[in-house]
Amino acid sequence: MTQSSVTTEAFERHRHLAFGIAYRMLGSVAEAEDIVQEAFLRLHREDVESPKAFVATVTTRLAIDRLRSAQVRRETYPGEWLPEPMVTDTAPDRESISMALLVVLESLSPVERAVFLLHDVFDYGYDEIAEIVGKSRENCRQLALRARRHVEGRRPRFDASAEQREALVSKFFAAIGDGDLDGLLGLLAEDVVIYGDGGGKAAARATPLEGSEKVARFLIGLTRIAVRDDLRLEPTLVNGQPGALIRDARGVIAGAMSVDVSGGRVVAVRSVVNPDKLGHLA
């Protein structure tokens, strides 16, 4: 078997792992794809015993480097920063790509984020992680423990089943579409928060809006704008959670919305309308 065929086979076998690591590290589909391509270009040039270990190591190290520069850019990002949305299936690990978790991970250092993801999401042992990130086993264990405490203190609790969440969000979208303020208030947690990411290129709130009354009236107001501009909601899973794509009259995707449910109520809504973050969805 030629090196080229070995590389092709490895690409097909390990691409999902490489993309999964890179996307969860960066929250960017485009940057994750770039890193995956670079990892396999390097694999093509090398003669390695374990393509999977090589790809995971190169992907993680490239993502750490890319994240360091990305964090600097995000400090000057106009308004709220949210990850690039992904339309997802019902994979069992779908909560590990929720927008809520990816936003929490932004507060970790790049190496902490890598260690946490490799251990808690991808089930790598500390010896393997130490090789990947170039730290000692004990150091990696401490980094994972610190990151886990931080994440567990801030990540949302999806206590309902996927089916229950999807049913509630279906009622949520129906109430918005009907302009049913009372019905909508009955579905929202008192401290519900809505986040919008326009990136300075599309209309979005510059700061989060909190409180059931404020959020409900805001969403009803958006419905009027949607009717005026002939926008429509297309329910789907966005980053593993119930949500919707927003399409204009031509069918072009103008936004993506992810909805978090906990305690039988909607607790957060995250809407991405920055066109730079939507192109891949087409």
C-alpha positions, 0 to 999 in steps of 0.5 A, spaced: 500 500 500 502 506 498 503 512 502 498 516 498 493 510 499 495 510 507 493 517 508 487 517 504 484 511 508 487 515 514 483 521 512 477 517 511 477 514 518 480 519 522 477 526 519 471 526 524 475 525 530 480 531 527 474 536 526 471 534 532 477 536 536 478 542 532 471 545 532 470 544 539 477 548 540 475 554 536 468 554 535 469 555 528 467 551 522 472 554 517 478 554 522 477 547 524 476 545 516 483 549 515 486 545 521 484 538 519 487 539 512 493 541 515 494 535 519 493 531 513 497 534 509 503 533 514 500 526 515 502 525 508 509 527 508 510 523 514 511 515 515 508 514 522 506 508 526 499 510 528 496 515 524 490 516 529 495 519 534 499 523 529 492 526 527 490 528 534 496 530 536 497 535 530 490 537 530 490 539 538 497 543 537 495 547 531 488 548 534 492 551 541 496 555 537 490 558 533 486 559 539 491 563 542 491 568 536 483 568 536 482 570 543 486 576 542 481 577 536 475 576 540 477 581 545 475 586 540 469 583 537 463 587 536 458 585 540 457 578 543 461 573 540 458 566 539 460 560 535 459 558 528 453 554 528 452 547 526 446 543 524 447 537 527 444 530 528 442 526 534 449 524 536 449 521 543 455 527 545 451 532 542 451 536 548 459 537 548 458 541 542 452 546 545 453 553 544 452 554 551 458 549 553 463 552 547 462 559 550 464 557 557 470 553 554 472 560 551 474 562 559 479 557 559 486 557 557 488 554 550 491 548 553 486 547 559 481 547 553 485 542 550 486 537 556 479 538 558 476 536 551 481 530 550 479 527 557 472 529 558 469 529 551 474 524 547 476 519 553 483 520 552 487 518 558 492 522 561 498 519 559 496 520 552 494 527 553 501 529 556 504 526 549 499 530 545 500 537 549 507 536 551 506 537 559 507 532 564 501 527 566 500 530 573 500 537 570 495 534 565 491 531 571 491 538 574 489 542 568 483 537 567 481 538 574 481 545 574 478 546 567 472 541 570 471 545 576 470 551 572 466 548 566 461 545 571 460 551 575 457 555 569 455 550 564 447 549 563 444 543 566 440 539 560 435 535 565 430 534 560 430 528 555 432 530 548 424 529 546 422 533 551 426 539 549 424 539 542 417 538 544 417 545 548 421 548 543 416 547 538 411 550 543 416 556 544 416 557 536 409 556 535 408 562 541 412 566 537 409 565 530 402 566 533 404 573 537 402 569 543 405 573 549 402 570 555 403 563 552 410 565 551 411 567 558 409 560 560 415 557 557 420 562 559 424 561 565 424 568 569 431 569 568 431 567 561 437 570 557 437 572 549 444 573 546 445 575 539 451 575 534 451 580 528 459 581 528 458 588 526 455 586 520 448 584 521 443 587 526 443 584 533 443 586 540 450 588 542 449 586 549 445 580 552 437 581 554 435 578 561 428 577 564 422 573 561 418 579 560 423 583 556 425 577 552 418 575 550 416 582 548 423 582 544 421 576 540 414 578 539 417 584 536 422 580 532 416 576 529 413 583 526 420 584 523 420 577 520 413 578 517 415 584 514 422 581 511 419 575 509 423 571 513 421 564 515 424 559 521 426 552 519 426 548 525 432 543 526 438 541 531 443 547 532 449 545 535 446 539 538 440 543 541 433 544 538 433 550 534 432 553 527 435 556 521 432 563 519 431 563 511 429 569 507 425 569 501 430 567 496 431 561 501 438 564 503 440 562 510 440 569 514 441 566 521 441 560 526 438 560 533 439 555 538 435 554 544 437 551 551 431 548 556 432 546 563 427 545 568 421 545 563 423 552 561 427 555 556 433 558 559 437 561 554 436 563 546 443 564 542 442 567 535 447 568 530 446 572 524 453 574 522 453 572 515 461 570 516 459 565 520 453 562 516 456 561 509 458 553 511 450 552 512 448 553 505 
